[in-house]
Amino acid sequence: MWRRALPWADWRAVSDMLRAKVLPSMLQQADHLEQLLDRYPPDQATVVLSLTDDLFLRSLTWARWQLGIPLPSG
């Protein structure tokens, strides 16, 4: 299980990027991310989400790269 911490707005931007790709798997991942994100208030400084699905991890990495969000080193 991977735990990732990002500001709430960055998670929302990742979701938007996944939706922009318009692939069924990316849309499903965006839906899942938004359901998790809905548990937190938008003004929360950092949101930590646990990621287990390999496709989700690849989708997150792609979206972060597209948005210019630094990728984790480890």
Steps between C-alpha positions, in 0.01 A plus 500: 500500500630842404414813697528831319463846651406793279309823554125459440516723192775285347290185546210679327731602215614138464136394474436766234800380298377141517158612375661696216661179369146354450612136512254276687764383746609858570139610551449218751814605684385863503165392650679297767736786582211746529313268736806486725556874471139576596585381852718807555421872504645701209694724739694208652870572444609140430295193417657155537341229285587130497540360150496128430416450133791490253302679228411772748867548586591525132212743441610713793859508377386600149275777632765635737753508214250684277434757776868546587454368854832348616501121504604326822861387509434172676 
